[in-house]
Amino acid sequence: MASAFKTFGVTMLSSLAIPVAGLSGLGAAGAGLSWIFFKGNRTAGVAEFFLVSVIIFVLTFRFLVKLQKNAKELVQKINQENQLDLDASNLLGYPSPVFLSFDSKNRRVAICNSVDGSYRLNDLNYLIEWRVEWRIKTSMEATGLGKQINATGMRAPSFEQVERRADFCLVLTVSDPGNPIMKFPMSERACHEWYARLNVIYNG
């Protein structure tokens, strides 16, 4: 139970680490440039913001480095213990501590947990199918000037309902009656790359 809670906690942190590192890095860079080029911004508040941003960036960066190190070490351990050739450079689900690693040569897939070092090996036929899913988000957006308002000469803005695809997710159906669906939220580009990669791994 303690391991499950720890895994959940690390999973939540890993989902936040990359955006937090990016925002804190941008914040530190902005504060630093502001301090250098604008004398009016050389205040204690700017210095404090810069320091806090740097500390947050360093901590999140170290957290991500440790996650990557643990993940690669676990994959290497599995390879050594089972004489496999799992690919440590393409981990489905990373930076989450729970991820999948594939060995197309030996047609094996490993479900790994880098928090407690546990793993489960399955034949590649464990994967039944995979697909890309997304949600349609609708919003009203200004599209230009609309009809003239009476005789004022002014025009009211016109609005149009716009639909966009968002919240992309790679969905795997697996031969596990207890947990037949595995979902991996990621960007649209990453989804399509992994979809193509799984086709190559499975059919290669």
N, C-alpha and C positions, 0 to 999 in steps of 0.2 A: 504493500500500500504506500509506504514512504517513497519507494522508487517511482510509483505511478504519479504521485504528487510532484516529485522532483522533475520528472520528465515533462509533466504539464507546465510547470513553472518555467523551465528552460525553453520549452516550445513557444510560450507566450513572449518571453524575452527575445528569442531569436526573430520572431515576426516583427518586433519593434526595432531591433538593433540597427538594421541597414538604414531605414528612414531617419532614425535618431542620429546616427553617425553622419549622414549626409547633411541634415539640417544644422547640427552643431559645427560641422566643418565649414559650412557656408557662413554661419554666424561668426565663427572665429576669424575667418578670412575677411569678412566685411568689417568687423570691429578693428582688426589690425590695419587694414587699408585706410579706414576712417581716421585712426590715430595718426598714421604716417602723413597723410596728405591734407588733413584739415585740422589746423591748430585749435579751432574752436571746439573740436570733439575730444581734445586731450583732457578728459575728466576722469575722476575716480569711477564713475558709473560705467564708462566705456571700458576702462581697464578691468573692472570687475566682470563685466559681461564677457570680455575676451577670455579671461582666466577660466570662468565657469564653462564656457563653450569648449575650450581646449581640454579641460578635464573630462567633460562628458564625451568628447570625441575619442580621447585616448582610452577611456574605460570601455566604450562600446567597440572600438577597434580591437582591443585586446580580447574582449569577449568573443568576437567573431573569429579571430585568429585561433583561439583555444578550441572553438567549435570545429573549425576546419581541421585542426591537428588531431582532435579526438576522432573525428569521422574517418580520416585517412588511416590513422593507426588501427582502427577497428577493422576496416576493409583489408588492410595488410595482414592482420591477425587471422581473419577468416580465410584469406588466400593460403596462408602458411599451414593452417590446421586442416584444410580440406583440399589442398592441391588444386586450387581454382585460380582463375584469372579475372576476378571482378575488377571492373573499371573504377578506380578511385577518383577519376577526373570528371565523371558524369554521374552525379548522385541525385536521383529523383526525390525531391522534397527538401534538400539542403537549402538554407541553413537550419532547418528544423533538425533536432537531434534524432528524429525518427525518419529514416529515409530508405530508399531502395537502391541497390547496386546490382549491376547486371554483368553476367559472363556469357557473351554470345557464343564463344567457342565451345564451352561445355554445357551451354543451354541451361544456365542456372540463374536464379534471382535470389538475392538475400534481402530480408527485411531487417534492418539494423536499428539499434538504439544506442547512440554513443554516450548517453548518460550513465547507463549501468553496464555497457559493454555486451549486452545480450543480442542475439540474432537468431533468425530462423531461415533455413535454406529450403527452397522449393525448386522444382523443375520449371522451366520457362513456360510450360503449358499452364502454370498457375494463373497466368494472365489470360483471361478469356477475350476481353475486348477493351478498347480505350477510345475515348472521344473528348472533344473540346466542348465545354459548355460556357455560357455567359448569360448575363441578365440584360434586358433591354431597359434603359433608363430614358424617360421622357421628360423634356423640359420645354418651356416657352422661351424663345429667343427673339430679340429684335432683328428684323430683316431689312430695315430701311424706313423710308418715309411713306406713310399711307395717304389717306384722303385728306383734302384740305378742310380746315376747320372754319366753317361759315365763310365770312368775307375777310377774315383776318390775314389771310395769306400764309398762315402757319399750317403746318401739316403734322398730324399725329403720327407717332411711330407705329409701324405695323409689326405684328408678332406672328410667329409661326411655330407650330409644335414640331420639335426636333427629337428624333430617336437616335440613341447612341448605344453601342454595345459596351458593357463594362463588367467588372467582377469576373474575369476569365478564370477558368478552372480546368485542369486536366483530370478527367474522371476515369478510373480503372475499375473494371469488373473482374473480380478474382474468384477462384474456386475455393472460397472459404464461407461456409454456410453461416457462421457466426458474424462475419464482417465482410460481406460480398462487395461492398463499394468502398473504394479509396479515393479521396479527393485531394488535389494538390493545387491550391490557389497560386496563380502566378500571372505574369504579364501576358498579353495576347501573343507577342512574339515568342516568348518562352514556351507557351502552350503548343504553338505550331511546330517549334523546333523539337520538342519532346515527342510530339505525335509522330513526326517523321523519323526521329531516332528510334522509337519503339518499333516502327515498321521495319527498319533496317535490322535491329537486334533480333526481332522475332523471326523475320523471314530470311535473314542472312545465313 
